[in-house]
Amino acid sequence: MASFANLAASGGFEVNEAGGEALIKAIQRMRDWANGQVLDLRQLAQQMPLGTSHAAKVMKPYVQQVAIDDQGFLTQLAKFVESLDKAEQGIRTAMANYKATEEANRTSLGNMEV
C-alpha cells in the first residue's frame, strides 16, 4: 500500500469524488472489521491454558508465537490495518489530483463548466 500511496502522491493515477468516496467507504468498513477482529482475538496473545502435560507445555509457547511473532496472525492483521490507512490516504490524494486536473483543464478552456 505504500507504493499505492506513493503512486497517487506522484500523480500516477487520479480518481473522481464519487469513485473515491466509494473506495474510502469500503476501506473504512474493512478497517472497522479488522479492528474488531484485533479486539476479539487479543486473547491469542496470551499463553493458552492447555494444561500441565508435557505436550501442553511444549505447545503453549508455540501457539502464542503463531499469533504474535513477526509473521503471526495478530501482527499481520495490524499491518493490514496500517496498509488500509495508507490506501485511504492514497485515494484521498488521487481525488485531490483529479480535482486539480479538472480545475486546470477548466482554466485552460476559459473556465467553461463541463
Phi and psi restraints in degrees (range 20) as a CNS / XPLOR table:
assign (resid 1 and name C) (resid 2 and name N)
       (resid 2 and name CA) (resid 2 and name C) 1.0 -61.6 20.0 2
assign (resid 2 and name N) (resid 2 and name CA)
       (resid 2 and name C) (resid 3 and name N) 1.0 -41.0 20.0 2
assign (resid 2 and name C) (resid 3 and name N)
       (resid 3 and name CA) (resid 3 and name C) 1.0 -63.9 20.0 2
assign (resid 3 and name N) (resid 3 and name CA)
       (resid 3 and name C) (resid 4 and name N) 1.0 -39.5 20.0 2
assign (resid 3 and name C) (resid 4 and name N)
       (resid 4 and name CA) (resid 4 and name C) 1.0 -60.9 20.0 2
assign (resid 4 and name N) (resid 4 and name CA)
       (resid 4 and name C) (resid 5 and name N) 1.0 -48.0 20.0 2
assign (resid 4 and name C) (resid 5 and name N)
       (resid 5 and name CA) (resid 5 and name C) 1.0 -64.7 20.0 2
assign (resid 5 and name N) (resid 5 and name CA)
       (resid 5 and name C) (resid 6 and name N) 1.0 -40.1 20.0 2
assign (resid 5 and name C) (resid 6 and name N)
       (resid 6 and name CA) (resid 6 and name C) 1.0 -65.2 20.0 2
assign (resid 6 and name N) (resid 6 and name CA)
       (resid 6 and name C) (resid 7 and name N) 1.0 -39.0 20.0 2
assign (resid 6 and name C) (resid 7 and name N)
       (resid 7 and name CA) (resid 7 and name C) 1.0 -61.9 20.0 2
assign (resid 7 and name N) (resid 7 and name CA)
       (resid 7 and name C) (resid 8 and name N) 1.0 -42.9 20.0 2
assign (resid 7 and name C) (resid 8 and name N)
       (resid 8 and name CA) (resid 8 and name C) 1.0 -65.1 20.0 2
assign (resid 8 and name N) (resid 8 and name CA)
       (resid 8 and name C) (resid 9 and name N) 1.0 -43.3 20.0 2
assign (resid 8 and name C) (resid 9 and name N)
       (resid 9 and name CA) (resid 9 and name C) 1.0 -63.0 20.0 2
assign (resid 9 and name N) (resid 9 and name CA)
       (resid 9 and name C) (resid 10 and name N) 1.0 -32.9 20.0 2
assign (resid 9 and name C) (resid 10 and name N)
       (resid 10 and name CA) (resid 10 and name C) 1.0 -85.9 20.0 2
assign (resid 10 and name N) (resid 10 and name CA)
       (resid 10 and name C) (resid 11 and name N) 1.0 2.2 20.0 2
assign (resid 10 and name C) (resid 11 and name N)
       (resid 11 and name CA) (resid 11 and name C) 1.0 83.2 20.0 2
assign (resid 11 and name N) (resid 11 and name CA)
       (resid 11 and name C) (resid 12 and name N) 1.0 17.9 20.0 2
assign (resid 11 and name C) (resid 12 and name N)
       (resid 12 and name CA) (resid 12 and name C) 1.0 -65.1 20.0 2
assign (resid 12 and name N) (resid 12 and name CA)
       (resid 12 and name C) (resid 13 and name N) 1.0 -24.6 20.0 2
assign (resid 12 and name C) (resid 13 and name N)
       (resid 13 and name CA) (resid 13 and name C) 1.0 -156.3 20.0 2
assign (resid 13 and name N) (resid 13 and name CA)
       (resid 13 and name C) (resid 14 and name N) 1.0 161.7 20.0 2
assign (resid 13 and name C) (resid 14 and name N)
       (resid 14 and name CA) (resid 14 and name C) 1.0 -134.8 20.0 2
assign (resid 14 and name N) (resid 14 and name CA)
       (resid 14 and name C) (resid 15 and name N) 1.0 156.5 20.0 2
assign (resid 14 and name C) (resid 15 and name N)
       (resid 15 and name CA) (resid 15 and name C) 1.0 -144.0 20.0 2
assign (resid 15 and name N) (resid 15 and name CA)
       (resid 15 and name C) (resid 16 and name N) 1.0 140.2 20.0 2
assign (resid 15 and name C) (resid 16 and name N)
       (resid 16 and name CA) (resid 16 and name C) 1.0 -74.6 20.0 2
assign (resid 16 and name N) (resid 16 and name CA)
       (resid 16 and name C) (resid 17 and name N) 1.0 170.4 20.0 2
assign (resid 16 and name C) (resid 17 and name N)
       (resid 17 and name CA) (resid 17 and name C) 1.0 -62.5 20.0 2
assign (resid 17 and name N) (resid 17 and name CA)
       (resid 17 and name C) (resid 18 and name N) 1.0 -44.7 20.0 2
assign (resid 17 and name C) (resid 18 and name N)
       (resid 18 and name CA) (resid 18 and name C) 1.0 -62.9 20.0 2
assign (resid 18 and name N) (resid 18 and name CA)
       (resid 18 and name C) (resid 19 and name N) 1.0 -46.3 20.0 2
assign (resid 18 and name C) (resid 19 and name N)
       (resid 19 and name CA) (resid 19 and name C) 1.0 -66.3 20.0 2
assign (resid 19 and name N) (resid 19 and name CA)
       (resid 19 and name C) (resid 20 and name N) 1.0 -40.9 20.0 2
assign (resid 19 and name C) (resid 20 and name N)
       (resid 20 and name CA) (resid 20 and name C) 1.0 -64.2 20.0 2
assign (resid 20 and name N) (resid 20 and name CA)
       (resid 20 and name C) (resid 21 and name N) 1.0 -43.5 20.0 2
assign (resid 20 and name C) (resid 21 and name N)
       (resid 21 and name CA) (resid 21 and name C) 1.0 -63.6 20.0 2
assign (resid 21 and name N) (resid 21 and name CA)
       (resid 21 and name C) (resid 22 and name N) 1.0 -38.7 20.0 2
assign (resid 21 and name C) (resid 22 and name N)
       (resid 22 and name CA) (resid 22 and name C) 1.0 -63.6 20.0 2
assign (resid 22 and name N) (resid 22 and name CA)
       (resid 22 and name C) (resid 23 and name N) 1.0 -42.8 20.0 2
assign (resid 22 and name C) (resid 23 and name N)
       (resid 23 and name CA) (resid 23 and name C) 1.0 -65.1 20.0 2
assign (resid 23 and name N) (resid 23 and name CA)
       (resid 23 and name C) (resid 24 and name N) 1.0 -42.6 20.0 2
assign (resid 23 and name C) (resid 24 and name N)
       (resid 24 and name CA) (resid 24 and name C) 1.0 -62.8 20.0 2
assign (resid 24 and name N) (resid 24 and name CA)
       (resid 24 and name C) (resid 25 and name N) 1.0 -41.7 20.0 2
assign (resid 24 and name C) (resid 25 and name N)
       (resid 25 and name CA) (resid 25 and name C) 1.0 -61.6 20.0 2
assign (resid 25 and name N) (resid 25 and name CA)
       (resid 25 and name C) (resid 26 and name N) 1.0 -41.9 20.0 2
assign (resid 25 and name C) (resid 26 and name N)
       (resid 26 and name CA) (resid 26 and name C) 1.0 -64.3 20.0 2
assign (resid 26 and name N) (resid 26 and name CA)
       (resid 26 and name C) (resid 27 and name N) 1.0 -42.4 20.0 2
assign (resid 26 and name C) (resid 27 and name N)
       (resid 27 and name CA) (resid 27 and name C) 1.0 -63.1 20.0 2
assign (resid 27 and name N) (resid 27 and name CA)
       (resid 27 and name C) (resid 28 and name N) 1.0 -43.7 20.0 2
assign (resid 27 and name C) (resid 28 and name N)
       (resid 28 and name CA) (resid 28 and name C) 1.0 -63.9 20.0 2
assign (resid 28 and name N) (resid 28 and name CA)
       (resid 28 and name C) (resid 29 and name N) 1.0 -40.0 20.0 2
assign (resid 28 and name C) (resid 29 and name N)
       (resid 29 and name CA) (resid 29 and name C) 1.0 -64.0 20.0 2
assign (resid 29 and name N) (resid 29 and name CA)
       (resid 29 and name C) (resid 30 and name N) 1.0 -41.7 20.0 2
assign (resid 29 and name C) (resid 30 and name N)
       (resid 30 and name CA) (resid 30 and name C) 1.0 -65.9 20.0 2
assign (resid 30 and name N) (resid 30 and name CA)
       (resid 30 and name C) (resid 31 and name N) 1.0 -40.0 20.0 2
assign (resid 30 and name C) (resid 31 and name N)
       (resid 31 and name CA) (resid 31 and name C) 1.0 -65.0 20.0 2
assign (resid 31 and name N) (resid 31 and name CA)
       (resid 31 and name C) (resid 32 and name N) 1.0 -41.3 20.0 2
assign (resid 31 and name C) (resid 32 and name N)
       (resid 32 and name CA) (resid 32 and name C) 1.0 -61.0 20.0 2
assign (resid 32 and name N) (resid 32 and name CA)
       (resid 32 and name C) (resid 33 and name N) 1.0 -43.1 20.0 2
assign (resid 32 and name C) (resid 33 and name N)
       (resid 33 and name CA) (resid 33 and name C) 1.0 -62.0 20.0 2
assign (resid 33 and name N) (resid 33 and name CA)
       (resid 33 and name C) (resid 34 and name N) 1.0 -47.7 20.0 2
assign (resid 33 and name C) (resid 34 and name N)
       (resid 34 and name CA) (resid 34 and name C) 1.0 -63.4 20.0 2
assign (resid 34 and name N) (resid 34 and name CA)
       (resid 34 and name C) (resid 35 and name N) 1.0 -42.0 20.0 2
assign (resid 34 and name C) (resid 35 and name N)
       (resid 35 and name CA) (resid 35 and name C) 1.0 -63.2 20.0 2
assign (resid 35 and name N) (resid 35 and name CA)
       (resid 35 and name C) (resid 36 and name N) 1.0 -37.6 20.0 2
assign (resid 35 and name C) (resid 36 and name N)
       (resid 36 and name CA) (resid 36 and name C) 1.0 -63.8 20.0 2
assign (resid 36 and name N) (resid 36 and name CA)
       (resid 36 and name C) (resid 37 and name N) 1.0 -38.6 20.0 2
assign (resid 36 and name C) (resid 37 and name N)
       (resid 37 and name CA) (resid 37 and name C) 1.0 -64.9 20.0 2
assign (resid 37 and name N) (resid 37 and name CA)
       (resid 37 and name C) (resid 38 and name N) 1.0 -40.3 20.0 2
assign (resid 37 and name C) (resid 38 and name N)
       (resid 38 and name CA) (resid 38 and name C) 1.0 -59.4 20.0 2
assign (resid 38 and name N) (resid 38 and name CA)
       (resid 38 and name C) (resid 39 and name N) 1.0 -44.3 20.0 2
assign (resid 38 and name C) (resid 39 and name N)
       (resid 39 and name CA) (resid 39 and name C) 1.0 -65.0 20.0 2
assign (resid 39 and name N) (resid 39 and name CA)
       (resid 39 and name C) (resid 40 and name N) 1.0 -43.1 20.0 2
assign (resid 39 and name C) (resid 40 and name N)
       (resid 40 and name CA) (resid 40 and name C) 1.0 -68.4 20.0 2
assign (resid 40 and name N) (resid 40 and name CA)
       (resid 40 and name C) (resid 41 and name N) 1.0 -30.0 20.0 2
assign (resid 40 and name C) (resid 41 and name N)
       (resid 41 and name CA) (resid 41 and name C) 1.0 -103.5 20.0 2
assign (resid 41 and name N) (resid 41 and name CA)
       (resid 41 and name C) (resid 42 and name N) 1.0 7.3 20.0 2
assign (resid 41 and name C) (resid 42 and name N)
       (resid 42 and name CA) (resid 42 and name C) 1.0 -61.2 20.0 2
assign (resid 42 and name N) (resid 42 and name CA)
       (resid 42 and name C) (resid 43 and name N) 1.0 -23.4 20.0 2
assign (resid 42 and name C) (resid 43 and name N)
       (resid 43 and name CA) (resid 43 and name C) 1.0 -65.0 20.0 2
assign (resid 43 and name N) (resid 43 and name CA)
       (resid 43 and name C) (resid 44 and name N) 1.0 -19.0 20.0 2
assign (resid 43 and name C) (resid 44 and name N)
       (resid 44 and name CA) (resid 44 and name C) 1.0 -65.3 20.0 2
assign (resid 44 and name N) (resid 44 and name CA)
       (resid 44 and name C) (resid 45 and name N) 1.0 -20.8 20.0 2
assign (resid 44 and name C) (resid 45 and name N)
       (resid 45 and name CA) (resid 45 and name C) 1.0 -75.2 20.0 2
assign (resid 45 and name N) (resid 45 and name CA)
       (resid 45 and name C) (resid 46 and name N) 1.0 -16.3 20.0 2
assign (resid 45 and name C) (resid 46 and name N)
       (resid 46 and name CA) (resid 46 and name C) 1.0 -89.1 20.0 2
assign (resid 46 and name N) (resid 46 and name CA)
       (resid 46 and name C) (resid 47 and name N) 1.0 153.3 20.0 2
assign (resid 46 and name C) (resid 47 and name N)
       (resid 47 and name CA) (resid 47 and name C) 1.0 -68.7 20.0 2
assign (resid 47 and name N) (resid 47 and name CA)
       (resid 47 and name C) (resid 48 and name N) 1.0 131.0 20.0 2
assign (resid 47 and name C) (resid 48 and name N)
       (resid 48 and name CA) (resid 48 and name C) 1.0 -71.6 20.0 2
assign (resid 48 and name N) (resid 48 and name CA)
       (resid 48 and name C) (resid 49 and name N) 1.0 141.3 20.0 2
assign (resid 48 and name C) (resid 49 and name N)
       (resid 49 and name CA) (resid 49 and name C) 1.0 -82.6 20.0 2
assign (resid 49 and name N) (resid 49 and name CA)
       (resid 49 and name C) (resid 50 and name N) 1.0 75.9 20.0 2
assign (resid 49 and name C) (resid 50 and name N)
       (resid 50 and name CA) (resid 50 and name C) 1.0 -88.6 20.0 2
assign (resid 50 and name N) (resid 50 and name CA)
       (resid 50 and name C) (resid 51 and name N) 1.0 -4.1 20.0 2
assign (resid 50 and name C) (resid 51 and name N)
       (resid 51 and name CA) (resid 51 and name C) 1.0 112.4 20.0 2
assign (resid 51 and name N) (resid 51 and name CA)
       (resid 51 and name C) (resid 52 and name N) 1.0 -166.7 20.0 2
assign (resid 51 and name C) (resid 52 and name N)
       (resid 52 and name CA) (resid 52 and name C) 1.0 -119.0 20.0 2
assign (resid 52 and name N) (resid 52 and name CA)
       (resid 52 and name C) (resid 53 and name N) 1.0 6.7 20.0 2
assign (resid 52 and name C) (resid 53 and name N)
       (resid 53 and name CA) (resid 53 and name C) 1.0 -67.7 20.0 2
assign (resid 53 and name N) (resid 53 and name CA)
       (resid 53 and name C) (resid 54 and name N) 1.0 163.7 20.0 2
assign (resid 53 and name C) (resid 54 and name N)
       (resid 54 and name CA) (resid 54 and name C) 1.0 -59.8 20.0 2
assign (resid 54 and name N) (resid 54 and name CA)
       (resid 54 and name C) (resid 55 and name N) 1.0 -43.6 20.0 2
assign (resid 54 and name C) (resid 55 and name N)
       (resid 55 and name CA) (resid 55 and name C) 1.0 -61.6 20.0 2
assign (resid 55 and name N) (resid 55 and name CA)
       (resid 55 and name C) (resid 56 and name N) 1.0 -42.2 20.0 2
assign (resid 55 and name C) (resid 56 and name N)
       (resid 56 and name CA) (resid 56 and name C) 1.0 -63.1 20.0 2
assign (resid 56 and name N) (resid 56 and name CA)
       (resid 56 and name C) (resid 57 and name N) 1.0 -41.9 20.0 2
assign (resid 56 and name C) (resid 57 and name N)
       (resid 57 and name CA) (resid 57 and name C) 1.0 -64.0 20.0 2
assign (resid 57 and name N) (resid 57 and name CA)
       (resid 57 and name C) (resid 58 and name N) 1.0 -34.0 20.0 2
assign (resid 57 and name C) (resid 58 and name N)
       (resid 58 and name CA) (resid 58 and name C) 1.0 -73.3 20.0 2
assign (resid 58 and name N) (resid 58 and name CA)
       (resid 58 and name C) (resid 59 and name N) 1.0 -39.6 20.0 2
assign (resid 58 and name C) (resid 59 and name N)
       (resid 59 and name CA) (resid 59 and name C) 1.0 -76.7 20.0 2
assign (resid 59 and name N) (resid 59 and name CA)
       (resid 59 and name C) (resid 60 and name N) 1.0 -32.6 20.0 2
assign (resid 59 and name C) (resid 60 and name N)
       (resid 60 and name CA) (resid 60 and name C) 1.0 -50.6 20.0 2
assign (resid 60 and name N) (resid 60 and name CA)
       (resid 60 and name C) (resid 61 and name N) 1.0 -56.0 20.0 2
assign (resid 60 and name C) (resid 61 and name N)
       (resid 61 and name CA) (resid 61 and name C) 1.0 -68.1 20.0 2
assign (resid 61 and name N) (resid 61 and name CA)
       (resid 61 and name C) (resid 62 and name N) 1.0 -30.5 20.0 2
assign (resid 61 and name C) (resid 62 and name N)
       (resid 62 and name CA) (resid 62 and name C) 1.0 -66.4 20.0 2
assign (resid 62 and name N) (resid 62 and name CA)
       (resid 62 and name C) (resid 63 and name N) 1.0 -44.6 20.0 2
assign (resid 62 and name C) (resid 63 and name N)
       (resid 63 and name CA) (resid 63 and name C) 1.0 -62.2 20.0 2
assign (resid 63 and name N) (resid 63 and name CA)
       (resid 63 and name C) (resid 64 and name N) 1.0 -42.8 20.0 2
assign (resid 63 and name C) (resid 64 and name N)
       (resid 64 and name CA) (resid 64 and name C) 1.0 -64.6 20.0 2
assign (resid 64 and name N) (resid 64 and name CA)
       (resid 64 and name C) (resid 65 and name N) 1.0 -42.4 20.0 2
assign (resid 64 and name C) (resid 65 and name N)
       (resid 65 and name CA) (resid 65 and name C) 1.0 -61.1 20.0 2
assign (resid 65 and name N) (resid 65 and name CA)
       (resid 65 and name C) (resid 66 and name N) 1.0 -40.8 20.0 2
assign (resid 65 and name C) (resid 66 and name N)
       (resid 66 and name CA) (resid 66 and name C) 1.0 -59.2 20.0 2
assign (resid 66 and name N) (resid 66 and name CA)
       (resid 66 and name C) (resid 67 and name N) 1.0 -30.2 20.0 2
assign (resid 66 and name C) (resid 67 and name N)
       (resid 67 and name CA) (resid 67 and name C) 1.0 -83.0 20.0 2
assign (resid 67 and name N) (resid 67 and name CA)
       (resid 67 and name C) (resid 68 and name N) 1.0 -34.3 20.0 2
assign (resid 67 and name C) (resid 68 and name N)
       (resid 68 and name CA) (resid 68 and name C) 1.0 -125.2 20.0 2
assign (resid 68 and name N) (resid 68 and name CA)
       (resid 68 and name C) (resid 69 and name N) 1.0 -2.0 20.0 2
assign (resid 68 and name C) (resid 69 and name N)
       (resid 69 and name CA) (resid 69 and name C) 1.0 -73.8 20.0 2
assign (resid 69 and name N) (resid 69 and name CA)
       (resid 69 and name C) (resid 70 and name N) 1.0 -176.0 20.0 2
assign (resid 69 and name C) (resid 70 and name N)
       (resid 70 and name CA) (resid 70 and name C) 1.0 -56.3 20.0 2
assign (resid 70 and name N) (resid 70 and name CA)
       (resid 70 and name C) (resid 71 and name N) 1.0 -31.5 20.0 2
assign (resid 70 and name C) (resid 71 and name N)
       (resid 71 and name CA) (resid 71 and name C) 1.0 -103.3 20.0 2
assign (resid 71 and name N) (resid 71 and name CA)
       (resid 71 and name C) (resid 72 and name N) 1.0 7.1 20.0 2
assign (resid 71 and name C) (resid 72 and name N)
       (resid 72 and name CA) (resid 72 and name C) 1.0 -66.8 20.0 2
assign (resid 72 and name N) (resid 72 and name CA)
       (resid 72 and name C) (resid 73 and name N) 1.0 159.4 20.0 2
assign (resid 72 and name C) (resid 73 and name N)
       (resid 73 and name CA) (resid 73 and name C) 1.0 -59.4 20.0 2
assign (resid 73 and name N) (resid 73 and name CA)
       (resid 73 and name C) (resid 74 and name N) 1.0 -48.6 20.0 2
assign (resid 73 and name C) (resid 74 and name N)
       (resid 74 and name CA) (resid 74 and name C) 1.0 -66.4 20.0 2
assign (resid 74 and name N) (resid 74 and name CA)
       (resid 74 and name C) (resid 75 and name N) 1.0 -36.8 20.0 2
assign (resid 74 and name C) (resid 75 and name N)
       (resid 75 and name CA) (resid 75 and name C) 1.0 -63.7 20.0 2
assign (resid 75 and name N) (resid 75 and name CA)
       (resid 75 and name C) (resid 76 and name N) 1.0 -45.5 20.0 2
assign (resid 75 and name C) (resid 76 and name N)
       (resid 76 and name CA) (resid 76 and name C) 1.0 -68.4 20.0 2
assign (resid 76 and name N) (resid 76 and name CA)
       (resid 76 and name C) (resid 77 and name N) 1.0 -34.5 20.0 2
assign (resid 76 and name C) (resid 77 and name N)
       (resid 77 and name CA) (resid 77 and name C) 1.0 -64.9 20.0 2
assign (resid 77 and name N) (resid 77 and name CA)
       (resid 77 and name C) (resid 78 and name N) 1.0 -40.4 20.0 2
assign (resid 77 and name C) (resid 78 and name N)
       (resid 78 and name CA) (resid 78 and name C) 1.0 -64.5 20.0 2
assign (resid 78 and name N) (resid 78 and name CA)
       (resid 78 and name C) (resid 79 and name N) 1.0 -40.0 20.0 2
assign (resid 78 and name C) (resid 79 and name N)
       (resid 79 and name CA) (resid 79 and name C) 1.0 -65.8 20.0 2
assign (resid 79 and name N) (resid 79 and name CA)
       (resid 79 and name C) (resid 80 and name N) 1.0 -34.6 20.0 2
assign (resid 79 and name C) (resid 80 and name N)
       (resid 80 and name CA) (resid 80 and name C) 1.0 -62.7 20.0 2
assign (resid 80 and name N) (resid 80 and name CA)
       (resid 80 and name C) (resid 81 and name N) 1.0 -43.3 20.0 2
assign (resid 80 and name C) (resid 81 and name N)
       (resid 81 and name CA) (resid 81 and name C) 1.0 -61.7 20.0 2
assign (resid 81 and name N) (resid 81 and name CA)
       (resid 81 and name C) (resid 82 and name N) 1.0 -43.0 20.0 2
assign (resid 81 and name C) (resid 82 and name N)
       (resid 82 and name CA) (resid 82 and name C) 1.0 -60.0 20.0 2
assign (resid 82 and name N) (resid 82 and name CA)
       (resid 82 and name C) (resid 83 and name N) 1.0 -40.4 20.0 2
assign (resid 82 and name C) (resid 83 and name N)
       (resid 83 and name CA) (resid 83 and name C) 1.0 -67.1 20.0 2
assign (resid 83 and name N) (resid 83 and name CA)
       (resid 83 and name C) (resid 84 and name N) 1.0 -32.5 20.0 2
assign (resid 83 and name C) (resid 84 and name N)
       (resid 84 and name CA) (resid 84 and name C) 1.0 -66.6 20.0 2
assign (resid 84 and name N) (resid 84 and name CA)
       (resid 84 and name C) (resid 85 and name N) 1.0 -37.5 20.0 2
assign (resid 84 and name C) (resid 85 and name N)
       (resid 85 and name CA) (resid 85 and name C) 1.0 -61.0 20.0 2
assign (resid 85 and name N) (resid 85 and name CA)
       (resid 85 and name C) (resid 86 and name N) 1.0 -43.9 20.0 2
assign (resid 85 and name C) (resid 86 and name N)
       (resid 86 and name CA) (resid 86 and name C) 1.0 -66.0 20.0 2
assign (resid 86 and name N) (resid 86 and name CA)
       (resid 86 and name C) (resid 87 and name N) 1.0 -38.1 20.0 2
assign (resid 86 and name C) (resid 87 and name N)
       (resid 87 and name CA) (resid 87 and name C) 1.0 -63.9 20.0 2
assign (resid 87 and name N) (resid 87 and name CA)
       (resid 87 and name C) (resid 88 and name N) 1.0 -42.7 20.0 2
assign (resid 87 and name C) (resid 88 and name N)
       (resid 88 and name CA) (resid 88 and name C) 1.0 -62.0 20.0 2
assign (resid 88 and name N) (resid 88 and name CA)
       (resid 88 and name C) (resid 89 and name N) 1.0 -43.8 20.0 2
assign (resid 88 and name C) (resid 89 and name N)
       (resid 89 and name CA) (resid 89 and name C) 1.0 -62.1 20.0 2
assign (resid 89 and name N) (resid 89 and name CA)
       (resid 89 and name C) (resid 90 and name N) 1.0 -39.5 20.0 2
assign (resid 89 and name C) (resid 90 and name N)
       (resid 90 and name CA) (resid 90 and name C) 1.0 -61.0 20.0 2
assign (resid 90 and name N) (resid 90 and name CA)
       (resid 90 and name C) (resid 91 and name N) 1.0 -42.3 20.0 2
assign (resid 90 and name C) (resid 91 and name N)
       (resid 91 and name CA) (resid 91 and name C) 1.0 -65.2 20.0 2
assign (resid 91 and name N) (resid 91 and name CA)
       (resid 91 and name C) (resid 92 and name N) 1.0 -42.6 20.0 2
assign (resid 91 and name C) (resid 92 and name N)
       (resid 92 and name CA) (resid 92 and name C) 1.0 -62.4 20.0 2
assign (resid 92 and name N) (resid 92 and name CA)
       (resid 92 and name C) (resid 93 and name N) 1.0 -40.1 20.0 2
assign (resid 92 and name C) (resid 93 and name N)
       (resid 93 and name CA) (resid 93 and name C) 1.0 -65.0 20.0 2
assign (resid 93 and name N) (resid 93 and name CA)
       (resid 93 and name C) (resid 94 and name N) 1.0 -43.2 20.0 2
assign (resid 93 and name C) (resid 94 and name N)
       (resid 94 and name CA) (resid 94 and name C) 1.0 -63.0 20.0 2
assign (resid 94 and name N) (resid 94 and name CA)
       (resid 94 and name C) (resid 95 and name N) 1.0 -35.4 20.0 2
assign (resid 94 and name C) (resid 95 and name N)
       (resid 95 and name CA) (resid 95 and name C) 1.0 -66.3 20.0 2
assign (resid 95 and name N) (resid 95 and name CA)
       (resid 95 and name C) (resid 96 and name N) 1.0 -42.3 20.0 2
assign (resid 95 and name C) (resid 96 and name N)
       (resid 96 and name CA) (resid 96 and name C) 1.0 -64.6 20.0 2
assign (resid 96 and name N) (resid 96 and name CA)
       (resid 96 and name C) (resid 97 and name N) 1.0 -39.1 20.0 2
assign (resid 96 and name C) (resid 97 and name N)
       (resid 97 and name CA) (resid 97 and name C) 1.0 -61.4 20.0 2
assign (resid 97 and name N) (resid 97 and name CA)
       (resid 97 and name C) (resid 98 and name N) 1.0 -43.8 20.0 2
assign (resid 97 and name C) (resid 98 and name N)
       (resid 98 and name CA) (resid 98 and name C) 1.0 -61.6 20.0 2
assign (resid 98 and name N) (resid 98 and name CA)
       (resid 98 and name C) (resid 99 and name N) 1.0 -45.8 20.0 2
assign (resid 98 and name C) (resid 99 and name N)
       (resid 99 and name CA) (resid 99 and name C) 1.0 -62.2 20.0 2
assign (resid 99 and name N) (resid 99 and name CA)
       (resid 99 and name C) (resid 100 and name N) 1.0 -42.4 20.0 2
assign (resid 99 and name C) (resid 100 and name N)
       (resid 100 and name CA) (resid 100 and name C) 1.0 -64.4 20.0 2
assign (resid 100 and name N) (resid 100 and name CA)
       (resid 100 and name C) (resid 101 and name N) 1.0 -40.1 20.0 2
assign (resid 100 and name C) (resid 101 and name N)
       (resid 101 and name CA) (resid 101 and name C) 1.0 -65.1 20.0 2
assign (resid 101 and name N) (resid 101 and name CA)
       (resid 101 and name C) (resid 102 and name N) 1.0 -43.9 20.0 2
assign (resid 101 and name C) (resid 102 and name N)
       (resid 102 and name CA) (resid 102 and name C) 1.0 -61.6 20.0 2
assign (resid 102 and name N) (resid 102 and name CA)
       (resid 102 and name C) (resid 103 and name N) 1.0 -42.4 20.0 2
assign (resid 102 and name C) (resid 103 and name N)
       (resid 103 and name CA) (resid 103 and name C) 1.0 -65.0 20.0 2
assign (resid 103 and name N) (resid 103 and name CA)
       (resid 103 and name C) (resid 104 and name N) 1.0 -42.1 20.0 2
assign (resid 103 and name C) (resid 104 and name N)
       (resid 104 and name CA) (resid 104 and name C) 1.0 -63.1 20.0 2
assign (resid 104 and name N) (resid 104 and name CA)
       (resid 104 and name C) (resid 105 and name N) 1.0 -41.4 20.0 2
assign (resid 104 and name C) (resid 105 and name N)
       (resid 105 and name CA) (resid 105 and name C) 1.0 -64.9 20.0 2
assign (resid 105 and name N) (resid 105 and name CA)
       (resid 105 and name C) (resid 106 and name N) 1.0 -42.0 20.0 2
assign (resid 105 and name C) (resid 106 and name N)
       (resid 106 and name CA) (resid 106 and name C) 1.0 -62.7 20.0 2
assign (resid 106 and name N) (resid 106 and name CA)
       (resid 106 and name C) (resid 107 and name N) 1.0 -42.7 20.0 2
assign (resid 106 and name C) (resid 107 and name N)
       (resid 107 and name CA) (resid 107 and name C) 1.0 -64.2 20.0 2
assign (resid 107 and name N) (resid 107 and name CA)
       (resid 107 and name C) (resid 108 and name N) 1.0 -43.7 20.0 2
assign (resid 107 and name C) (resid 108 and name N)
       (resid 108 and name CA) (resid 108 and name C) 1.0 -66.3 20.0 2
assign (resid 108 and name N) (resid 108 and name CA)
       (resid 108 and name C) (resid 109 and name N) 1.0 -22.0 20.0 2
assign (resid 108 and name C) (resid 109 and name N)
       (resid 109 and name CA) (resid 109 and name C) 1.0 -97.1 20.0 2
assign (resid 109 and name N) (resid 109 and name CA)
       (resid 109 and name C) (resid 110 and name N) 1.0 15.8 20.0 2
assign (resid 109 and name C) (resid 110 and name N)
       (resid 110 and name CA) (resid 110 and name C) 1.0 77.6 20.0 2
assign (resid 110 and name N) (resid 110 and name CA)
       (resid 110 and name C) (resid 111 and name N) 1.0 36.3 20.0 2
assign (resid 110 and name C) (resid 111 and name N)
       (resid 111 and name CA) (resid 111 and name C) 1.0 59.9 20.0 2
assign (resid 111 and name N) (resid 111 and name CA)
       (resid 111 and name C) (resid 112 and name N) 1.0 34.7 20.0 2
assign (resid 111 and name C) (resid 112 and name N)
       (resid 112 and name CA) (resid 112 and name C) 1.0 -71.9 20.0 2
assign (resid 112 and name N) (resid 112 and name CA)
       (resid 112 and name C) (resid 113 and name N) 1.0 140.4 20.0 2
assign (resid 112 and name C) (resid 113 and name N)
       (resid 113 and name CA) (resid 113 and name C) 1.0 -83.8 20.0 2
assign (resid 113 and name N) (resid 113 and name CA)
       (resid 113 and name C) (resid 114 and name N) 1.0 133.7 20.0 2
